[in-house]
Amino acid sequence: MTRKRQLPFGVYIKQQPSNFIIYGIIYGAENMSGTKQAKAFGTHAADKPLEALDIRRRNAMPHDVEIEILYCGVCHSDLHQARNDWHGTTYPCVPGHEIVGKVTAVGAHVTKFKAGDLAAIGCMVDSCRECEQCKNDLEQFCDASPTYTYNSPDKHLGGRTYGGYSEHIVVDEHFVLRVPSNLDLAATAPLLCAGITTYSPLKHWKVGAGSRVGVVGIGGLGHMAVKLAKAMGAYVVAFTTSASKMEEAKRLGADEAVVSTDKEAMSKHGKSLHVIVDTVAAAHDVNMYLSLLKLDGALVLVGLPDSALPVQPFNIVSNRRIFTGSSIGGIAETQEMLDFCSKHNIVADIELIDIQHINEGYERMLKGDVRYRFVIDMASLKK
């Protein structure tokens, strides 16, 4: 039995017993030259596992780059979106925004890439390009909202964008990044989110030689923050709730590691840090970290807890401390980060998995059982 279900933007799903096929109907898209099918992995509902499905990708338009996806990192945001934890997911949802691959086709007006080049896609595939933020290379803060790599309105095909858990992707060349040839491709994939998410605040707060930087949490984001801050010349203090991670933090480059439940060890760092990058994505006490900041020091939140984080006013009024946050970076800054990582030979610590194990990977990620980022070998999609 075949059923058709209407979705926004003129997209419908043809549902068959074994799979879903997603069709895009073009509404006023310019210069479209058709679409083609691509294999993917995604989910049809918040309480359903990810499974094989077929999607449609547009053919490359004049400014587009088509990329065969070789590796895709698994971000905690993928899990949140797939399970509708943020209450904004449209289904079916194909996650993935840490994409590394090989260019297979380019549009007639593309100047930066050619077939055979290594290329990458991060969290964004478009923006308005006209607002003040976009013109200042801050597309992540686009007034009209960026078009995210997945679960954003797709202005070309209608419906929603689909991410990197798929065979290939087509993106305007402005949002395509060059991959340094000296870096391991699989371990480079997490740089497209975890890397830029931690690089951007370190750069914004001018971390360098002489800086004392704290990193809260040694996970997918935290392990990148330690590596990047150390490479920038900072003295790095890692904070963890697990004594078992202290030596691991030092292996990653931290000068010191502190168990945050040890009050005496924490007190030794009072008023000592210029910047703290807080990567924790669960509810936690930020006040004990605020007390570690020097005059005009900044605690930068890059994790996304699902509940409020109370702040004691005295902790920010005293010593004119700053409690702030940071998102990803713009396209130019993301390329800068990749080039910085190339220079310092920095990649993520990863576990490579097949796409067929993604649901198991999500469960392990919820338990913190990954060192430190899952990356999908997209060749497994052909199995």
C-alpha positions in Angstrom: 0.0 0.0 0.0 1.3 3.5 -0.9 0.3 6.6 1.0 1.2 10.2 0.3 1.5 12.7 3.2 1.7 16.4 2.6 4.6 18.4 4.1 5.5 22.1 4.1 7.0 23.7 1.1 5.4 21.3 -1.4 7.3 18.2 -0.4 5.6 14.9 0.0 6.6 11.5 1.2 5.8 8.3 -0.7 5.6 5.7 2.0 6.2 2.1 1.2 6.5 -0.8 3.7 10.3 -0.9 3.6 11.4 2.7 3.2 10.6 6.3 2.6 11.3 8.2 -0.6 11.4 12.0 -0.3 10.5 14.0 -3.3 11.1 17.7 -3.7 8.7 19.9 -5.8 10.4 23.0 -7.0 8.6 26.3 -6.4 10.2 29.1 -8.3 13.8 27.9 -7.9 16.1 29.5 -10.4 18.4 27.6 -12.7 17.4 24.2 -11.5 18.5 21.4 -13.6 16.7 18.5 -11.9 17.3 16.3 -8.9 18.7 12.8 -8.3 18.3 10.2 -5.6 20.8 9.7 -2.8 21.0 7.0 -0.2 20.9 8.3 3.4 20.2 7.4 7.0 17.6 9.3 9.0 14.6 9.0 11.2 10.9 9.5 10.7 10.0 10.4 14.3 11.5 11.4 17.6 10.9 7.9 19.0 12.1 6.0 16.0 15.6 4.7 15.3 17.6 6.0 12.4 17.4 3.8 9.3 18.1 3.7 5.6 16.0 6.0 3.4 16.3 7.7 0.0 16.4 11.5 -0.4 16.6 13.8 -3.4 19.5 16.1 -4.0 19.5 18.9 -6.5 21.9 18.7 -9.4 24.7 21.2 -9.3 23.6 24.7 -10.3 26.1 27.3 -11.7 27.6 28.2 -8.3 27.3 24.8 -6.7 29.8 22.1 -5.7 28.7 18.5 -5.5 30.6 16.4 -2.9 30.8 12.7 -2.4 30.7 12.3 1.4 33.5 10.2 2.7 33.2 10.8 6.4 30.7 12.5 8.7 31.2 13.3 12.3 28.5 12.6 14.9 27.6 15.7 17.0 25.5 15.7 20.1 23.3 18.2 18.2 22.5 15.3 15.8 21.0 13.3 18.6 19.1 16.3 19.9 17.6 17.1 16.5 16.8 13.4 15.7 14.9 13.1 19.0 13.3 16.5 18.9 14.9 17.5 22.2 14.7 21.2 21.1 11.1 20.9 19.9 11.8 22.1 16.3 12.5 19.0 14.3 10.7 18.3 11.0 10.6 14.7 9.9 12.1 12.9 8.2 15.3 14.2 9.6 18.8 13.3 8.1 21.4 14.6 10.5 25.1 15.3 10.0 27.0 18.6 9.8 30.7 17.5 10.1 31.3 16.5 6.5 34.5 15.7 4.6 34.5 14.4 1.1 35.6 14.6 -2.5 34.3 17.0 -5.2 32.6 15.1 -8.0 31.0 18.0 -10.0 31.0 21.8 -10.1 28.8 24.4 -11.6 29.9 26.5 -14.6 30.6 29.6 -12.4 32.6 27.8 -9.6 36.1 29.1 -9.3 37.4 27.7 -6.0 37.0 24.0 -6.5 37.3 21.3 -9.2 36.4 17.7 -9.5 38.8 15.6 -7.4 39.4 18.2 -4.7 39.0 17.5 -1.0 36.2 19.6 0.5 34.2 20.0 3.7 30.9 21.3 4.8 30.1 22.4 8.3 27.0 23.6 10.1 25.7 26.0 7.4 25.0 25.7 3.7 23.6 29.2 3.0 22.6 32.6 4.5 21.0 35.8 3.3 24.5 37.2 2.4 23.0 40.8 2.6 22.8 41.6 6.3 25.5 43.3 8.3 26.6 40.0 9.9 26.9 38.2 6.6 28.9 41.0 5.1 31.2 40.9 8.0 31.8 37.1 7.6 29.6 36.3 10.5 27.1 34.1 8.7 26.4 32.2 11.8 24.6 35.3 13.1 22.7 36.0 9.9 19.7 38.3 10.7 17.5 36.0 8.5 19.0 32.9 10.2 21.5 30.7 8.4 20.4 27.8 6.3 21.7 25.0 8.4 23.0 21.8 6.9 20.0 19.9 8.0 16.5 20.7 9.3 16.4 24.2 7.8 14.0 25.3 5.1 15.4 24.3 1.7 14.9 27.3 -0.6 15.8 25.2 -3.7 13.7 22.0 -3.3 11.2 23.0 -0.6 10.9 21.0 2.5 13.9 20.8 4.8 17.7 20.4 4.2 19.2 17.0 4.7 22.6 16.5 6.3 25.7 14.4 6.0 24.5 10.9 6.8 24.1 10.5 3.1 26.0 9.6 -0.1 26.5 13.1 -1.4 25.6 16.8 -0.9 25.3 19.8 -3.1 26.2 23.2 -1.7 27.0 26.7 -3.0 30.7 27.1 -3.2 30.7 30.1 -0.7 29.9 27.6 2.0 32.4 24.9 0.9 35.7 24.6 2.7 39.1 23.4 1.6 40.5 20.4 3.5 44.3 20.6 4.2 45.9 17.5 2.6 48.2 16.7 5.6 45.3 16.0 8.0 43.7 12.6 8.4 40.3 12.9 6.7 38.2 11.0 9.1 39.6 12.8 12.1 39.2 16.1 10.4 35.4 15.8 10.1 34.7 16.8 13.7 36.7 20.0 13.2 33.7 21.3 11.2 31.6 21.7 14.3 33.6 20.7 17.5 36.7 22.4 16.1 35.2 25.7 15.1 32.9 25.8 18.1 35.9 26.0 20.4 38.3 27.9 18.1 35.9 30.8 17.6 35.6 31.9 21.3 39.4 31.3 21.9 40.1 33.6 18.9 37.4 36.2 19.9 38.8 36.5 23.4 42.4 36.8 22.0 43.9 33.7 23.6 47.6 33.5 23.0 51.0 33.4 24.7 50.5 34.5 28.3 46.9 33.5 28.5 45.6 31.2 31.2 42.7 29.2 29.8 40.3 26.8 31.6 38.4 24.1 29.8 35.4 22.6 31.6 34.5 19.1 30.4 36.8 16.7 28.5 34.5 15.4 25.7 33.9 16.0 22.1 34.1 19.8 22.5 36.4 19.9 25.5 39.2 17.8 24.0 39.3 20.1 21.0 39.4 23.2 23.3 42.4 21.8 25.1 44.3 21.1 21.9 43.5 24.4 20.3 44.2 26.6 23.4 47.5 24.9 23.9 48.5 25.4 20.2 47.7 29.1 20.6 50.3 29.3 23.3 48.0 29.3 26.4 48.6 27.7 29.8 45.6 25.3 29.9 43.8 24.0 33.0 41.3 21.2 32.4 38.4 20.7 34.8 36.6 17.4 35.0 34.2 15.6 37.3 36.1 12.3 36.7 39.5 11.6 38.3 40.0 9.0 35.6 40.2 11.8 33.0 43.0 13.7 34.7 45.9 11.9 32.9 43.9 11.9 29.7 43.5 15.7 29.9 47.3 16.1 30.2 47.8 13.7 27.3 45.7 16.1 25.2 47.9 19.0 26.2 46.6 20.4 29.4 49.2 21.8 31.8 47.1 20.9 34.8 44.0 18.8 35.4 41.6 19.5 38.3 38.7 17.4 39.6 36.0 20.0 40.0 34.5 18.4 43.1 37.8 18.8 44.9 37.2 22.2 46.7 40.8 22.6 47.8 42.2 22.0 44.3 39.6 24.4 42.9 40.4 27.1 45.4 44.0 27.1 44.3 42.9 28.5 40.9 40.8 31.4 42.3 41.1 34.6 40.2 43.7 33.0 38.0 42.2 32.5 34.6 41.6 34.9 31.7 39.1 32.7 29.8 37.2 29.6 30.6 35.5 27.6 27.8 32.6 25.7 29.3 31.7 22.7 27.1 29.2 20.9 29.4 25.8 20.2 27.8 24.0 19.3 31.0 22.8 21.4 34.0 25.8 22.3 36.2 27.0 25.0 38.7 28.8 27.7 36.7 29.4 29.8 39.8 32.4 27.9 41.0 34.0 28.5 37.6 33.1 32.2 37.6 35.1 32.6 40.8 38.2 31.3 39.0 38.3 34.3 36.6 40.6 37.2 36.8 39.5 40.8 36.4 37.5 41.1 33.1 37.8 37.4 32.6 35.2 35.6 30.5 33.4 32.3 31.1 32.2 31.3 27.6 29.4 28.7 27.3 29.6 26.5 24.2 27.7 23.5 25.5 23.9 23.6 25.3 22.3 22.5 28.6 18.5 21.9 28.3 17.8 23.9 31.5 18.7 27.3 33.0 22.0 27.9 34.7 21.5 30.1 37.7 24.2 32.8 38.2 24.9 34.5 41.5 25.1 38.2 40.8 28.1 38.7 43.1 30.1 36.3 40.9 29.9 38.6 37.9 29.8 42.0 39.6 33.0 41.1 41.5 36.0 41.6 39.2 33.8 42.7 36.3 33.5 39.1 35.1 31.7 38.1 32.0 29.3 35.2 31.5 28.8 34.8 27.8 28.3 32.3 25.0 29.6 31.5 21.6 28.2 29.7 18.6 30.1 28.3 15.6 32.2 30.5 13.4 31.6 32.1 10.0 32.9 30.5 6.8 36.1 32.5 6.7 36.9 31.8 10.3 36.1 28.1 9.8 38.6 28.0 7.0 41.1 29.8 9.2 40.6 27.2 11.9 41.2 24.3 9.4 44.4 26.0 8.2 45.5 26.5 11.9 44.9 22.8 12.6 46.9 22.0 9.5 49.8 24.1 10.7 49.8 22.5 14.2 48.7 19.0 13.0 45.5 19.0 15.1 42.6 16.6 14.5 40.0 15.1 16.7 40.4 11.9 18.7 37.8 9.6 17.0 36.1 6.2 16.9 35.3 5.3 13.3 31.9 3.5 12.9 29.7 2.1 10.2 26.4 3.9 9.5 24.6 0.7 10.5 25.8 1.3 14.1 24.6 4.9 14.5 21.8 4.1 16.9 24.2 2.2 19.1 26.5 5.2 18.8 23.8 7.6 20.0 23.2 5.5 23.1 26.9 5.4 23.8 27.1 9.1 23.3 24.4 9.7 25.8 26.4 7.7 28.4 29.6 9.6 27.6 31.1 6.4 26.2 33.1 7.8 23.3 36.7 9.1 23.1 36.0 11.6 21.9 33.9 11.8 18.7 32.2 9.2 16.6 32.8 9.5 12.8 30.9 7.6 10.3 32.7 5.9 7.4 30.2 6.7 4.7 31.4 3.9 2.5 29.4 1.7 4.8 26.2 3.2 3.4 26.8 1.1 0.3 26.5 -2.1 2.3 
